[in-house]
Amino acid sequence: MTNGAWRDSGPSAFQGRRALVIGGSGGLGSAVALDLARAGADVLATGRAAGPLRSLRTMAEAQGLAIRTARGDATRRAPWRTLARRAGPLDILVHTPGDYWEGPLSRLSERAWRALVDSNLTSALVAMQEALPGMRLRRYGRILLFGVAGGDSPRAAPRAHAYRALKTALLSLARSVAVEEAANGITVNVILPGIIRTPDLPRSFRATASRVPARRLGTPHEVSRAALFLLHEESGYITGSALTISGGYLL
């Protein structure tokens, strides 16, 4: 730290850094993209839905920020390579996607399972495989994945079997890559958000604030502030970590 001060929020904290935010059309991804741009990063935000990406550009323009956006399917390698080339040599990779499915195990079809695997796990694997060679060459990189609160220990998740299993696997994958890449100046960390008030929050979760020790739901901005801490140049000795942001939920 410089003079003992943490300087993650200034307009030049990420100056010169190129960032790709996968899932930028979602509530958490768009919050991270906006905060990175506000701190000086060159940001490309990607997502599957055109409408939310337009909304992100509108929000950015209203704040005097420049964020590039592109539609793309992060589960397929060829489109991902096109997006990566458009982003330029990456310093920062943020992966926020993760489709959610809830229901009895008997109704979880093999097709739905494979789609959940692709969304939550395969897309992260593909993104890291494509981003890491350039990061190794420059001996610098910050990778941040998004799991779920409680995903740092196996636990029962009735009706959300696949989602929690895959988020637990994501943390294991992240920690394995963190060990492999630590000597290359690359960090890999995971944020484990609890119930965050986003536009895409499932309806079944909207009335659960009373079950959270903090007695409220979290905000995307609270998550994005933690994300910037882990993505900052000065956080280079933090890798393989899982940061829970849940107001005490599932501790």
PyMOL commands that set and color helices and strands:
alter all, ss='L'
color gray80, all
select helices_A, chain A and resi 27-38+50-62+77-87+105-107+110-138+161-184+203-205+209-211+220-231+233-235
alter helices_A, ss='H'
color red, helices_A
select strands_A, chain A and resi 18-22+42-47+67-71+92-95+141-146+186-193+242-245
alter strands_A, ss='S'
color yellow, strands_A
deselect
rebuild
show_as cartoon
